[in-house]
Amino acid sequence: MTVAIKVNKSTKVTMTTKKKSVATQNTTYSPLNIFMWDTPTTKVKKNERPINVLDKAPDEHDAKSIEQLVVEFENDALGKLAFDKLAKEKIARSFSKLPRYEEIKLRDLLSALSVQRPVSNRHIKNILETFDEKKIQYVNVLKIKFKGKFYYYIIDGQHTAITYGVFAKWGYFAPEVDPKNWQDVKIKCQVVEFNNFTFAREHFLGINGDDKLKLVAFDRWKNYVLAKRQDSPDDVTNDKYEDAFSQQTILESFGIIPVHERDDENKDKPGAFVRVDLLKELSEEEITWFCRVHQMNWDDRAVDSFEVLPMVSLRHKLKGTKSLDNAAVKEFVLTLGNIIKNIAGSPAKFRTLAETTYKEWHKTAYPGERVSSTPADVSLALLLQIYYAHGGKFNSVSKMFMDDYNEQGFTLFHALDQDLQDMITS
């Protein structure tokens, strides 16, 4: 394809007198009405969906004995590898060297400022205002000897120790602790004795990340939902518990089941949803919207991130009614789903196509400039450009945001493979 190109030297933007496209990649597409999809969506049976681990009665708590878990690990392949590795290293392990628990007077404790985060008075204020004795944790202390004298350095938990002191000084621990002698309040500590601070730094990093599995969004979500569903089904609870449970109920009503991102057995099943973090700022109406769109178009697939924020963004861009019960809106949304099926096969693959297309578009629209990270609305912009390039007539949608992906007439659509463009416009 011959393209006439001239460069505006004052702006360094490539200007085209004709549509420009990326070079063909030796692919051939037959003419196809991408608005139509003749293959019916497979009806999904309940037992084909993910196991809903959050569908629990108030007294139905999951638990296993630690004894059983020890035996399971020992019999697992990873347990056997660990056994062999430890046997080869021949490093002694001692029960007597485990940390011991002590109560140490506040006046005898120092905060290791070079090891921990800076003290935050705002954090102390939050702890004081939301204090719950049942949740207080042990303070981690390094016992170290200098010039014949032992010193106790807090290496994790300084804010907890400060909270002890403030409550004692203000009289909240009276009569057990005399406010006049508040410095004598005993701090519950986990103590390790060592000869230098290297251990202290490693210990702090371990407590705050290296020695722990990452707390993913589902872990938090699970506790929020079950705090309402199991612990307080008949009472009004914390707002975040109420909101998470309400959102969970909406998802479940559409056969969408939140699952852990490491749940390999379930995360690819129809309706599986690993991105509960995307629900944080969404209203119940917005969640209901993307759930219905998924049910209409992709009920036999796991839920991809493309189906959440971009589809919610589409809802906001609709002019007039946003109801999927409206025939024109419903047909428009179904048509967009058919485009994705015909062009890419699935929302996840279309998202990948959009990311690749954006990079190609950016390199041509802004030659020599570093390609930025893919903006959140790129997938939706490309989808709508394809819709209108194929002759779509639905215009009750705001298109202003698409101008961000139109540089002197060169759009995301023009960055697609030429054969794919030809198929779409045929």
C-alpha positions in Angstrom: 0.0 0.0 0.0 1.5 3.4 -1.0 1.1 6.1 1.5 2.0 9.7 1.1 3.7 11.0 4.2 5.0 14.4 5.1 6.6 15.5 8.4 5.6 18.6 10.2 9.1 19.6 11.4 7.8 22.1 14.0 5.8 19.4 15.9 7.6 16.3 14.7 4.3 14.6 14.2 3.8 12.3 11.2 1.0 13.6 9.0 -0.8 11.4 6.5 -2.8 12.4 3.5 -4.3 8.9 3.4 -4.9 6.2 6.0 -1.7 4.6 7.1 -1.5 1.0 8.4 1.2 -1.2 9.7 2.8 -3.7 7.4 0.9 -6.9 6.7 2.2 -9.9 8.7 1.5 -12.5 6.0 -2.0 -13.2 7.3 -5.1 -13.5 5.2 -8.6 -12.9 6.4 -11.8 -13.7 4.5 -14.6 -11.2 4.4 -16.7 -11.6 7.6 -19.6 -9.8 9.2 -18.0 -9.3 12.6 -21.3 -8.0 14.0 -22.8 -11.5 13.9 -21.9 -14.6 15.9 -23.7 -17.8 14.8 -22.3 -20.2 17.4 -24.6 -20.2 20.5 -23.0 -19.7 23.9 -22.7 -23.1 25.7 -25.1 -23.4 28.6 -23.0 -23.5 31.8 -24.1 -26.1 34.5 -23.6 -25.2 38.1 -21.1 -27.9 38.7 -18.9 -26.4 35.9 -18.5 -23.2 37.7 -15.7 -22.6 40.3 -16.2 -23.8 43.9 -17.5 -20.9 45.8 -15.4 -21.0 49.0 -17.3 -18.0 50.3 -20.6 -19.7 50.4 -20.5 -20.5 54.1 -23.0 -20.9 56.9 -22.2 -19.1 60.2 -20.9 -22.3 61.8 -19.2 -23.7 58.7 -15.6 -22.8 59.3 -12.9 -24.4 57.2 -10.1 -26.0 59.3 -7.5 -28.7 59.3 -5.4 -30.0 62.2 -1.8 -28.8 62.2 -0.9 -32.4 62.7 -2.5 -33.3 59.3 -0.9 -30.4 57.5 2.5 -31.4 58.8 2.0 -34.9 57.4 0.6 -33.6 54.1 3.7 -31.4 53.7 6.1 -34.2 54.5 4.4 -36.4 51.8 4.4 -33.7 49.2 7.1 -33.4 46.6 8.2 -30.0 48.0 8.5 -31.6 51.5 10.8 -34.3 50.1 12.9 -31.6 48.4 13.2 -29.6 51.6 14.2 -32.7 53.6 16.9 -33.5 51.1 18.2 -30.0 51.0 18.4 -29.6 54.8 20.0 -33.0 55.1 22.8 -32.0 52.6 23.4 -28.6 54.3 23.8 -30.3 57.7 22.8 -27.1 59.5 21.7 -27.6 63.1 18.2 -26.4 64.2 17.6 -25.9 67.9 14.2 -25.7 69.7 16.0 -23.8 72.6 17.0 -21.0 70.2 13.5 -20.2 69.3 12.3 -16.7 70.4 11.1 -16.5 74.0 8.3 -14.5 75.3 8.9 -11.9 78.0 7.2 -8.9 79.6 9.7 -6.0 79.5 9.1 -2.7 81.2 8.6 0.1 78.8 11.4 2.2 80.4 13.9 -0.6 79.4 13.0 -0.6 75.7 14.6 1.3 72.8 13.3 1.7 69.3 15.9 0.7 66.6 15.2 3.7 64.4 17.8 2.7 61.8 16.0 -0.6 61.2 12.3 0.3 61.2 10.1 2.7 59.4 10.0 6.3 60.8 7.6 6.7 63.7 4.2 7.9 62.5 2.1 9.8 65.0 -0.9 9.5 62.6 -0.5 5.7 62.8 -0.4 5.8 66.6 -3.6 8.0 66.6 -5.3 5.4 64.4 -4.2 2.5 66.7 -5.5 4.3 69.8 -8.9 5.1 68.2 -9.5 1.6 66.9 -7.7 -0.3 69.7 -8.9 -3.8 70.3 -7.1 -5.7 73.1 -7.8 -9.0 71.4 -5.8 -8.0 68.3 -2.7 -6.7 69.9 0.5 -8.4 68.7 3.8 -9.2 70.4 6.5 -6.6 69.9 9.7 -8.1 68.3 12.8 -7.3 70.3 16.5 -7.9 69.7 18.5 -8.4 72.9 22.1 -7.4 72.3 25.1 -6.9 74.6 27.4 -3.9 74.6 30.3 -3.5 77.0 28.9 -6.0 79.4 25.3 -4.5 79.4 22.2 -5.9 77.7 20.0 -3.6 75.6 16.5 -4.3 74.3 15.9 -2.9 70.8 12.4 -3.0 69.3 12.9 -4.1 65.7 9.2 -4.4 64.8 6.2 -3.1 66.7 7.4 0.3 68.0 3.9 1.8 67.3 2.4 -1.0 69.4 4.8 -0.3 72.3 4.1 3.5 72.1 0.4 2.7 72.3 1.0 0.7 75.5 2.7 3.8 76.9 0.1 6.3 75.9 -2.8 4.3 77.3 -0.8 3.7 80.6 0.0 7.4 80.9 -3.6 8.4 80.2 -4.9 6.1 82.9 -6.6 3.6 80.7 -4.7 0.6 82.2 -5.4 1.6 85.8 -5.6 0.2 88.4 -3.2 -2.5 86.9 -0.8 0.2 85.9 -0.4 3.4 88.0 -0.5 6.4 85.6 2.2 8.1 87.7 4.5 5.2 87.0 3.4 4.6 83.4 7.0 3.8 82.3 6.7 0.5 84.2 3.9 -0.9 82.0 5.1 -4.3 80.8 5.2 -4.8 77.1 4.5 -8.3 75.8 7.6 -9.1 73.7 9.1 -11.8 71.5 12.8 -11.7 72.3 15.7 -12.9 70.2 19.3 -12.6 71.5 22.0 -11.9 68.9 25.4 -10.2 68.7 24.7 -7.6 65.9 22.1 -5.6 64.0 22.3 -7.6 60.8 19.9 -10.0 62.2 17.6 -7.2 63.2 17.4 -5.9 59.6 16.8 -9.3 58.2 14.1 -10.0 60.8 12.3 -6.7 60.1 12.2 -7.4 56.3 11.0 -11.0 57.0 8.2 -9.9 59.3 7.1 -7.3 56.7 7.3 -9.4 53.5 10.1 -11.7 52.7 9.0 -14.5 55.1 5.3 -14.1 54.3 3.1 -15.0 51.4 1.8 -11.9 49.7 -1.6 -10.8 50.9 -3.5 -10.7 47.6 -6.8 -8.9 47.1 -8.9 -12.1 47.5 -7.4 -12.8 50.9 -8.7 -9.5 52.2 -12.0 -9.9 50.3 -12.6 -13.3 51.8 -12.3 -12.0 55.3 -14.6 -9.0 54.6 -17.3 -11.2 53.0 -17.2 -13.9 55.7 -17.1 -11.3 58.5 -20.6 -10.4 57.4 -21.9 -13.8 56.0 -20.6 -16.0 58.8 -19.9 -13.8 61.8 -22.7 -11.2 61.8 -25.4 -12.3 59.3 -28.2 -10.6 61.3 -26.4 -7.5 62.5 -25.2 -4.3 60.8 -21.4 -4.5 60.7 -18.4 -2.5 59.5 -19.1 -0.7 56.2 -16.4 -2.5 54.3 -17.8 -5.9 55.4 -21.3 -4.8 54.4 -20.1 -3.5 51.0 -18.1 -6.5 50.2 -20.9 -8.9 51.1 -23.4 -6.9 49.0 -21.0 -7.0 46.0 -20.4 -10.7 46.5 -24.1 -11.4 46.5 -24.5 -9.5 43.2 -21.7 -11.4 41.6 -23.1 -14.8 42.7 -26.5 -13.9 41.4 -25.0 -13.8 37.9 -22.9 -17.0 38.4 -19.7 -15.0 38.9 -17.5 -16.5 41.6 -14.5 -14.7 43.1 -11.5 -17.0 43.4 -7.9 -16.7 44.5 -5.4 -15.9 41.8 -3.4 -19.0 42.8 -6.4 -21.3 42.6 -5.3 -23.1 39.4 -8.1 -25.6 39.7 -10.8 -23.0 39.5 -9.5 -19.7 38.1 -10.2 -20.6 34.4 -13.7 -22.1 34.9 -16.8 -20.3 33.6 -17.6 -17.3 35.8 -14.3 -17.4 37.8 -13.2 -13.9 38.8 -9.7 -13.2 40.3 -9.7 -9.4 40.1 -11.9 -8.4 43.1 -9.5 -5.5 43.6 -11.2 -3.8 40.6 -14.5 -3.6 42.6 -13.1 -1.2 45.1 -14.6 2.0 43.7 -17.6 0.6 41.8 -21.2 1.1 42.8 -23.8 -1.8 42.9 -25.3 -0.5 39.6 -21.9 -0.6 37.9 -21.2 -4.1 39.2 -24.6 -5.3 38.1 -23.9 -3.8 34.6 -20.7 -5.6 33.9 -22.1 -8.8 35.4 -25.0 -8.7 32.9 -22.7 -7.9 30.0 -20.6 -10.9 31.0 -23.7 -13.1 31.2 -24.9 -11.9 27.8 -21.6 -12.4 26.0 -19.2 -14.6 28.0 -21.1 -16.7 30.5 -19.1 -19.8 29.4 -15.7 -18.1 30.2 -13.8 -16.8 33.2 -14.2 -13.0 33.8 -11.4 -11.0 32.3 -10.3 -7.6 33.6 -11.3 -6.1 30.3 -14.9 -6.8 31.2 -14.9 -4.7 34.3 -13.5 -1.1 34.1 -13.6 -0.7 30.3 -17.2 -1.9 30.2 -18.2 0.2 33.2 -16.5 3.1 31.4 -18.7 2.3 28.3 -21.8 2.6 30.6 -20.8 6.1 31.7 -20.3 7.1 28.1 -23.8 6.1 27.0 -26.1 9.0 26.3 -29.6 8.7 27.5 -30.7 5.4 28.9 -28.0 3.0 30.2 -30.4 0.1 30.7 -29.6 -3.2 29.2 -33.3 -3.8 29.0 -33.4 -1.1 26.3 -33.4 -3.0 22.9 -30.9 -0.6 21.2 -28.4 -0.7 24.1 -28.7 -4.4 24.4 -28.1 -5.0 20.7 -25.1 -2.6 20.8 -23.5 -4.5 23.7 -24.1 -7.8 22.1 -22.6 -6.5 18.9 -19.5 -5.4 20.7 -19.2 -8.9 22.2 -19.5 -10.4 18.7 -16.8 -8.2 17.5 -14.5 -9.5 20.2 -15.4 -13.1 19.4 -14.7 -12.7 15.7 -11.6 -10.5 16.0 -9.8 -12.1 18.9 -11.8 -14.9 20.4 -12.0 -13.7 24.0 -11.9 -10.5 26.0 -8.4 -11.4 27.3 -7.0 -11.9 23.8 -8.7 -8.6 22.7 -7.0 -6.8 25.6 -3.7 -8.2 24.4 -4.4 -7.1 20.9 -5.3 -3.6 22.1 -2.0 -3.4 24.0 0.0 -4.4 21.0 -1.9 -2.1 18.7 -1.4 0.8 21.0 2.4 0.4 20.9 2.3 0.3 17.1 0.1 3.3 17.0 2.3 5.3 19.4 5.5 4.5 17.5 3.9 6.0 14.3 2.0 8.9 15.9 5.0 10.0 18.0 8.1 8.7 16.3 11.2 8.7 18.5 9.3 9.0 21.7 9.3 6.3 24.3 6.1 4.2 24.3 4.2 4.9 27.5 2.3 2.3 29.5 -1.0 1.3 27.9 -3.8 3.7 29.0 -6.8 2.1 30.7 -9.2 3.2 27.9 -7.3 1.9 24.9 -9.2 -1.4 24.7 -12.5 0.4 24.6 -11.3 3.0 22.1 -10.1 0.3 19.7 -13.3 -1.7 20.1 -15.4 1.3 19.2 -13.2 2.3 16.3 -13.6 -1.2 14.9 -17.3 -1.0 15.4 -17.7 2.2 13.4 -15.2 1.1 10.8 -17.4 -1.9 10.1 -20.4 0.4 9.7 -21.9 0.5 13.2 -24.8 2.9 13.6 -25.3 3.2 17.3 -24.3 6.8 18.2 -25.8 7.3 21.7 -22.3 7.1 23.1 -19.7 9.9 23.8 -16.7 9.5 21.5 -14.6 12.5 22.7 -12.1 10.2 24.5 -11.3 8.5 21.2 -9.7 11.8 20.0 -6.7 10.8 22.2 -6.0 8.0 19.8 -6.4 10.0 16.5 -3.2 11.7 15.5 -3.6 13.6 12.2 -6.1 11.0 11.0 -4.0 8.0 12.1 -6.1 6.0 14.6 -5.6 2.8 16.6 -7.6 1.1 13.9 -5.0 2.0 11.3 -2.3 0.4 13.4 -3.9 -3.0 13.0 -2.6 -5.5 10.6 -3.7 -4.4 7.1 -5.4 -7.7 6.3 -7.4 -7.4 9.5 -8.4 -3.8 8.5 -9.5 -5.1 5.2 -11.6 -7.8 6.7 -13.3 -5.3 9.1 -14.1 -2.8 6.4 -15.2 -5.3 3.7 
